[in-house]
Amino acid sequence: MRFEALKVGELARRTGLTVRTLHHYDEIGLLKPSRRAESEHRLYTAEDVARLQQVLSLRQLGFSLEEIRDCLNRPDFSPLEVIRLHLARLREQMELQRNLCERLEALAACFQPAGEVSAEAFLQTIEVMSMIENYYTPEQLESLRQRREEAAVAGVDVVQQGTNDWGELLAQYTAEMQKGTDPADPKLQELEKRRQALVNAFTGGDAGIEQNLKRLWTEQGDKLSNQYGMDPKLMEYLGKVSEAAKGSV
């Protein structure tokens, strides 16, 4: 199909850009109409339109207009490479949007039973969510996400199940602490085995994820305990139980 060259106003209308923007691109040598009609009107050809698409793609990739001009004027410039770069960036943005959806869903789940929540509580939750993400590599976060999705396909809500299991276990630890049970007591060592089993269920046996999980709690334990309403005394008690377990190995 033969392409009819376009005047600046027609190109603006067809693309949603302003005439002023196209004139600016012309002035800085970024996109000049390459044909001239008998009426002396300057016209944009099919090649000009293709170049405009490259300009807009590179613009969305974060390049300045000057950088785009220099890039397009290079002899080795590849339009296909720009499209591939743009596709890669779009996929990256889609992944970021998906991650944002997951974070918002997690935030909603945290506050669902509580009704109205203060701004401070939102800030604390967002801080913890961001903090947790910073302790895992993108590959580890992807591994954790995939395991959640696989469990969901199998009809298992791993988040809720994990919450229930940890809640039950911590209640038993709390009861033993209140009774003054020695951390090395066999009952507590059995609880410690269950605790390790829950950790393994979360990490999937990935030593790197487990190492980062331990580092997260070592460095940010106070914030996490506060966020999840855990008694600092219980955290200290858990540490002693864990040390006793290591000593018995």
C-alpha positions as CSV (number, residue, x, y, z in Angstrom):
1,M,0.0,0.0,0.0
2,R,1.4,3.3,-1.1
3,F,2.1,5.8,1.7
4,E,1.0,9.4,1.1
5,A,3.5,11.9,2.5
6,L,2.1,14.0,5.4
7,K,2.1,17.6,6.2
8,V,3.2,18.5,9.8
9,G,-0.4,19.1,10.9
10,E,-1.5,15.7,9.5
11,L,1.4,13.9,11.1
12,A,0.5,15.6,14.5
13,R,-3.1,14.5,14.2
14,R,-2.2,10.9,13.2
15,T,0.4,10.5,16.0
16,G,-1.1,12.5,18.9
17,L,2.0,14.7,19.0
18,T,1.8,18.5,18.9
19,V,2.8,20.5,15.9
20,R,5.1,22.4,18.3
21,T,6.9,19.2,19.2
22,L,7.4,18.2,15.6
23,H,8.7,21.7,14.8
24,H,11.2,21.4,17.7
25,Y,12.4,18.0,16.4
26,D,12.9,19.7,13.1
27,E,14.8,22.6,14.6
28,I,17.3,20.5,16.5
29,G,17.9,18.2,13.5
30,L,16.2,15.2,15.1
31,L,13.4,14.7,12.5
32,K,13.3,16.8,9.4
33,P,10.6,16.4,6.7
34,S,12.5,14.9,3.8
35,R,10.2,15.8,0.9
36,R,9.0,19.1,-0.4
37,A,5.7,19.5,-2.3
38,E,5.2,21.7,-5.3
39,S,3.4,24.1,-3.0
40,E,6.6,24.3,-1.0
41,H,5.0,22.5,1.9
42,R,7.5,20.1,3.6
43,L,6.3,16.6,3.8
44,Y,7.0,13.6,6.1
45,T,7.7,10.4,4.2
46,A,7.3,6.8,5.3
47,E,11.0,6.8,6.2
48,D,10.4,9.9,8.4
49,V,7.5,8.2,10.2
50,A,9.8,5.2,10.9
51,R,12.4,7.5,12.3
52,L,9.8,9.2,14.4
53,Q,8.9,5.8,15.9
54,Q,12.6,5.3,16.8
55,V,12.7,8.7,18.4
56,L,9.7,8.0,20.6
57,S,11.0,4.5,21.5
58,L,14.4,5.9,22.5
59,R,12.7,8.7,24.4
60,Q,10.7,6.2,26.5
61,L,14.0,4.3,27.1
62,G,15.3,7.4,28.9
63,F,17.6,8.9,26.2
64,S,17.8,12.7,25.9
65,L,16.9,14.3,22.5
66,E,20.5,15.0,21.8
67,E,21.5,11.4,22.5
68,I,18.7,10.2,20.3
69,R,19.9,12.4,17.4
70,D,23.4,11.2,17.7
71,C,22.3,7.6,17.9
72,L,20.0,7.8,14.9
73,N,22.7,9.5,12.8
74,R,25.2,6.7,13.4
75,P,26.1,4.7,10.3
76,D,25.7,1.4,12.3
77,F,22.3,2.4,13.7
78,S,19.8,-0.6,13.8
79,P,16.0,0.2,14.0
80,L,15.4,-3.5,15.0
81,E,17.7,-3.1,18.0
82,V,15.7,-0.1,19.2
83,I,12.5,-2.1,19.0
84,R,14.1,-5.0,20.9
85,L,15.4,-2.5,23.6
86,H,11.9,-1.0,23.8
87,L,10.3,-4.5,24.2
88,A,12.8,-5.4,26.9
89,R,12.0,-2.2,28.8
90,L,8.2,-2.8,28.5
91,R,8.6,-6.3,29.8
92,E,10.6,-4.9,32.7
93,Q,7.9,-2.3,33.4
94,M,5.3,-5.1,33.3
95,E,7.3,-7.1,35.9
96,L,7.5,-4.0,38.1
97,Q,3.7,-3.6,37.8
98,R,3.2,-7.2,38.7
99,N,5.4,-6.9,41.7
100,L,3.5,-3.8,42.7
101,C,0.2,-5.7,42.5
102,E,1.7,-8.4,44.8
103,R,2.9,-5.9,47.3
104,L,-0.5,-4.2,47.4
105,E,-2.3,-7.5,47.8
106,A,0.0,-8.3,50.7
107,L,-0.7,-4.9,52.2
108,A,-4.4,-5.5,51.9
109,A,-4.1,-8.9,53.5
110,C,-2.2,-7.4,56.4
111,F,-4.9,-4.9,57.2
112,Q,-8.0,-6.8,56.1
113,P,-9.1,-7.8,59.6
114,A,-8.2,-4.5,61.2
115,G,-10.6,-2.1,59.5
116,E,-9.4,1.5,59.5
117,V,-5.6,1.8,59.7
118,S,-3.4,4.7,60.6
119,A,-0.9,6.2,58.0
120,E,1.9,5.3,60.4
121,A,0.9,1.6,60.2
122,F,0.9,1.8,56.4
123,L,4.4,3.4,56.4
124,Q,5.7,0.7,58.7
125,T,4.3,-2.1,56.6
126,I,5.6,-0.6,53.3
127,E,9.0,-0.1,55.0
128,V,9.2,-3.7,56.0
129,M,8.0,-5.0,52.6
130,S,10.7,-2.9,50.9
131,M,13.3,-3.9,53.4
132,I,12.5,-7.6,52.9
133,E,12.9,-7.3,49.1
134,N,16.3,-5.7,49.6
135,Y,17.6,-8.8,51.3
136,Y,17.0,-11.2,48.4
137,T,18.3,-11.2,44.9
138,P,15.8,-10.9,42.0
139,E,16.4,-14.6,41.3
140,Q,15.5,-15.5,44.8
141,L,12.4,-13.4,44.9
142,E,11.4,-15.0,41.6
143,S,11.9,-18.4,43.0
144,L,9.8,-17.6,46.1
145,R,7.1,-16.2,43.8
146,Q,7.0,-19.2,41.6
147,R,6.7,-21.6,44.6
148,R,3.7,-19.5,45.8
149,E,2.1,-19.7,42.4
150,E,2.7,-23.5,42.2
151,A,1.1,-23.9,45.6
152,A,-1.8,-21.8,44.6
153,V,-2.4,-23.9,41.5
154,A,-2.5,-26.9,43.9
155,G,-5.1,-25.2,46.0
156,V,-2.8,-24.2,48.8
157,D,-2.6,-20.7,50.2
158,V,1.0,-20.8,51.4
159,V,0.9,-17.4,52.9
160,Q,-2.2,-18.2,55.1
161,Q,-0.9,-21.6,55.9
162,G,2.5,-20.3,56.9
163,T,0.9,-17.6,59.1
164,N,-1.2,-20.2,60.9
165,D,1.7,-22.6,61.4
166,W,4.0,-19.9,62.7
167,G,1.3,-18.5,64.9
168,E,0.7,-21.9,66.5
169,L,4.4,-22.5,67.0
170,L,5.1,-19.1,68.6
171,A,2.2,-19.6,70.9
172,Q,3.8,-22.8,72.1
173,Y,7.2,-21.1,72.5
174,T,5.4,-18.3,74.5
175,A,3.8,-20.8,76.8
176,E,7.1,-22.5,77.6
177,M,8.8,-19.2,78.1
178,Q,6.1,-18.1,80.6
179,K,6.6,-21.4,82.5
180,G,10.3,-20.8,82.6
181,T,11.3,-23.9,80.7
182,D,15.0,-24.2,80.1
183,P,15.9,-23.5,76.5
184,A,17.8,-26.9,76.3
185,D,14.7,-28.8,77.4
186,P,13.7,-31.6,75.0
187,K,10.2,-30.2,74.5
188,L,11.8,-26.9,73.2
189,Q,14.2,-28.8,71.0
190,E,11.3,-30.5,69.4
191,L,9.7,-27.1,68.8
192,E,13.0,-26.0,67.3
193,K,12.9,-28.8,64.8
194,R,9.4,-27.7,63.8
195,R,10.7,-24.1,63.5
196,Q,13.5,-25.3,61.2
197,A,11.0,-27.3,59.1
198,L,9.0,-24.1,58.6
199,V,12.1,-22.2,57.6
200,N,12.9,-25.0,55.1
201,A,9.4,-24.8,53.8
202,F,9.9,-21.1,53.1
203,T,13.3,-21.4,51.6
204,G,12.6,-24.5,49.6
205,G,16.0,-25.8,50.7
206,D,17.8,-22.9,49.0
207,A,20.9,-22.2,51.1
208,G,21.2,-18.7,49.7
209,I,17.6,-17.8,50.6
210,E,18.1,-19.2,54.1
211,Q,21.3,-17.3,54.6
212,N,19.7,-14.0,53.5
213,L,16.7,-14.8,55.8
214,K,19.0,-15.2,58.8
215,R,20.8,-12.0,57.8
216,L,17.5,-10.1,57.6
217,W,16.4,-11.2,61.1
218,T,19.9,-10.5,62.5
219,E,20.1,-7.0,61.1
220,Q,16.4,-6.0,61.1
221,G,14.9,-8.2,63.9
222,D,13.7,-5.3,66.0
223,K,11.7,-3.7,63.1
224,L,10.3,-7.1,62.0
225,S,9.3,-8.0,65.6
226,N,7.6,-4.7,66.0
227,Q,5.7,-5.0,62.7
228,Y,4.5,-8.5,63.4
229,G,3.7,-7.8,67.1
230,M,6.3,-10.2,68.5
231,D,7.5,-9.8,72.1
232,P,11.2,-8.8,72.3
233,K,11.5,-11.2,75.2
234,L,10.2,-14.0,73.1
235,M,12.7,-13.2,70.4
236,E,15.5,-13.4,73.0
237,Y,14.1,-16.7,74.2
238,L,14.0,-18.1,70.7
239,G,17.7,-17.2,70.3
240,K,18.6,-19.1,73.4
241,V,16.6,-22.2,72.2
242,S,18.4,-22.0,68.9
243,E,21.8,-21.8,70.5
244,A,21.0,-24.7,72.8
245,A,20.0,-26.7,69.7
246,K,23.4,-25.9,68.1
247,G,25.2,-27.0,71.2
248,S,23.4,-30.3,71.3
249,V,24.4,-31.3,67.7
